[in-house]
Amino acid sequence: MRIDKRQDVKEVVETIKSGSTIAIGGVHYHNSPMLVIRELIRQNVTDLTLIGGFSLSIQIDMLIGAGLVKKVICPYVGFEGYTGIAPNFRRAAENNEIEIVELEEGASLYGLKAAAHGLPFHPFQSNVIDETDFPIKSPEIYKKVTSPFNNKSYYVVPPIKPDIALLHTQYADMSGNAIYLGAGSVDTTLAEASDRVIMTCDDLVPLGWIKQEYVRTHVIGHFITDLIHEWAPTHPCSSHGIYKHDSQHIQLYLKHAKEGKESFQEYLKKYVLEPKNQRWYIKLIGGKQQLEKLKVEGGL
């Protein structure tokens, strides 16, 4: 029997406790569930440890600017093509307001794989980081061992275990089987590594569609605990094959973030705290007319 996992975002976030370790899917400002990020801020879920399998952007920066983050485990937090390192992330790091675990994408991915597979650690080639200072900066992440099979040295990383993964897909059935039109990034690994998986989607498809779209079904419903179907849930990030990222809004966001904490609080008040729901938010950012500008040719 298929379980209907569709939920309301407000009710889902009400079950997330302060102090949780949360992994965020997607990459840079693409394919991340910003709808859930904004709801975390509205409900003031604090003391968060954030994990990025690959490089992230506005997702982490916004939560830091809202004062909800204590620790970041992510290879890079920035706005490539716009400004480099994310403003709120940089400010919090320079002021020692958050703990940062320095690592590169290989260690992040292998740590998540260790958690997904129930392993005490995951090895990788030592020459990848021998010429870097990552082992010095993060000795809790990088350990060197000797293989009993060939007596060669390798680095190993410990499991990176999220309590919750926040993911986004373009299409899903009500049981959470997720059909991706574009890059899946590390979403499959995040789903396998996490105790709970919250997935947003742009549209719903009938049960059974995964039989004809199995190649693009990156995350199967077995891993999904909550499915949220909403209008443009990734905005201002993109959703591959559905709409582009909103460059105009990202630049507005960066303007406030760069100007300092007071200006950023004005952004949060207008675009996060005051909108009563996603439809109010969409109306605020330009409504259907703005989304039409971002729409790309694609779909199933």
N, C-alpha and C positions, 0 to 999 in steps of 0.2 A: 504494500500500500504506500503510495506517495504522500508525503507530509507537506502541507502547505506552510511554508516558512515565512510568508510575507508578514511584515511588521511595520508599525509606525516608528519613525526615527526618534521621536521624543520618548516613546515608551522603551525603546531599545537602549538609549543612552541613560535612562533612569536606572538601569541595572548595572552600569559600569561604575565601579568604585574608585574613589580617589586612591592614588598609590599604585594603580595598575601599570603594567608594562604593555605598551601598545605598539604593534608594528603597522606601518602604513604602506599600502601597495602603490603601484605606479612608479613613475620615474620623472624627475624634474617637476615640471608643471603639466604633467600629462597623466590621465587615467587614475586620479585619486578621488576618494569620496569626500569632497569638501562639505557636502551637506552634513555629514557626521561630525567633521571637525568643528563646524560652526555650532552645532548642537552641544558638543562638549564644552564650548565656551559659555553658551547660554546657561548650562546647568552647573558651571563652575566645578568641573571634575579636575581636581588639582593633584599635585605631587606625582606627575606622570613621568615614566621612563619611555622614551620614544625610540623606535628601531626603524631604520631604513635599510632594506636589502641592497638597493642601489641608491644613487644620489637622489635627494629630494629637494624641495623648494618651499613654496608658500605654505604647504601643509604644516611643516614643523615651525616655520618662522611665525605663523599666525598664533599657534598655541604658545610659543615662547613669549610673544608680545602680549598675550593675555595673562601671562604670569602663572601658567598651569604646569610648567615643565621643571623637573628637577635634574633630569639626566638625558643625554642624547647619545645614541649609538648609531651613527650614520656616516658613511664615507665622505659626504659632501652635502652642505645645505646652502643653496645659492640660486641665482637667477641668471643662468648663462644667456648671453645675448642682450641682457639688460643692465646688470650692475655687478655681477660677480657674487661675492659672499652675501648671504641674506642679511639685511640690516638688523633685525631684532636678534638674530642668532649671533652676529658679530658683537653687538652691544652687550648682550648677556654674557658672552664668553669673556670679553675684555674686562667686565666688571665682576667676574667670578660668581655670577648669579646662577649658573647651571654647571653641572658636571658634564664633561665631554670625554667620551672614550674615542681615542684616535685610532682609526683602522682604515684599511682600504677595502675595495669592493670584494676582493677575493676572500678576506677573512670574514667579512659580513655574511657572504653567501655560504661559506663552508660552516660557519657557526650555526646558521639557520638549518643547514642540511644535517648537522649533528643532532640538533634538537628534533628535527623531523623524523630521523631514523633511530632515535633513542640511543645515540652513541655518546660516550664520555668525551670524545674529541673528534676532530676531523683533520687529516693531514693534507699538506700541499707542498709543492716544490719550494725549497728554501731559497733558490736563486731569485724568486719573485720579489723578495723584500730584503735580501741580504745587504743591498746598498742603500737601504732607507733607515730611518731612526724609529720606525714603528715599534720594533721590539723593545726599544728603550723607553719610548713614550707610554706604551701600553703593555707592560710585562704580564698583566693579568689576562691578556688576550693571546699573546704570542709566546709559545714555549718551543724549544728545540729538542728533538729526540733523535735517537739513533735507531734505524730500522733493524730488527732482528734477522731480516732476510738478506740484506745486502750491505749492512754496516754503514750505510750512507745517512747523512743528517737531513731531517725534514722539520719544518715547522708544523705545529698542531695548534688548533684553536678550540676553545671550549664551546659547548652548546650555547647558542643565543636563543633563549626561550621566551616568546611573547605569551602573555595571558590572552590577548585579543589581537586579531588582525582585522584591519579595515581595508576592504578591497572594493574595486569597481569593475564592472563588466558592461558591455553594450547590451547584451541580451541574456536573459535567464528564464528558465521555467520556474514554476512556483516552488519546486523542491530545491532550487538553488543551483542547478546545473548551469554553468556559466559559459556562454559563447562569446569569445573575444574576436573582434574584427581586426584588431591590430596587435601590437606587441603585448605579450603577457608578462614581460619583465620577470620578476621573481615571485609573482603572485601565487603560483602553484606551491612553491616551497614555503612561503609564508603561511598558506592555508594548512599545509601538512605539519608545520612546526608549532602552530598556535592551539591553545585549548579551546578557543572560540573564534568563529569567523563571522564578521558582519559584512555583507556584500550589498552594494547599491547597484542598480541597473537602470539603463535608459528605457528599456522596453521589455515586456514579457512575451514569451513565445509558448505555444502549447506544449504539454508534456509529449515527449517522443521526438521532439525536434533534434535532440542530441544524436539520434540515430543517423540523421542526414548531415549533421554538422559536427560529427565526433572529432574531426581533425582540429576544429577551432574551439572545442570544449576544453579549456585549459584547467578549470577547477570543477570537479564533480560535486554534486549536491551533498554527498556524504560528509564533506567537510564544513558545509555551510550551516550555521545555526540560526542566522537572521538574514532575511532578504528584504531590502527596502527599494521599492519601485517609486521613483519620483522624477519630476521634470528637471532635466539638466543638473543632476546631483553633483557633477564635478566642477561646475563653474566656480572660479574663472579658469580652471584647468581644462584641458581638452578631454574628449572622449573619442578615441581613434575610430575613424570611419563614420562618425556622427556629427561632431562639431569640433572646430579648432579652439585652442586656448584664446581667451579674451585679452589680447594685448593691451587694449585701452584700459581695461579694469586693472590689469596687473601693474601698469604704470601708475595708475591712481593709488593703488595699494603701496607701491614702493615710495611714492611721494610722501605719504603719511608716515611710513615706517622710517624713512631716512630723517625726517624732521624731528623725530624724538618721541618719547613716551606719551607726552600730552597729545600731540597730533595723532598718534596711532590710536589712542583711546577714542578720539573723535571718529576715526574710521570704524572701530569696533562697535561703537554706539549706533552708528547709522546703518551699517551693512550686516551686523551680526546680532546685536542685542535687541534692536527695535523691531525688525521684521518678525511677525508672528508665526510665519511658516514659509515654506519654500516658494510658494506662489507670490507672497508679498515680496520676498527677496528678488525673484525674477522680475517683478514689476519695477522694483527699485533700480535694477541695473539696466533697464531699457526695455523690458518685456519681450514679447514675442518678436518684435521688430529687430531687437538686438540679437536674439538667438538665430533668427533667419540669416543675419549677416555672417554668423559663425558656422552655419551649417555647411557640411561638405557632402559631395556626392558619394553615397555608399549605402550601407544597410544590407540586410539579407534579401 
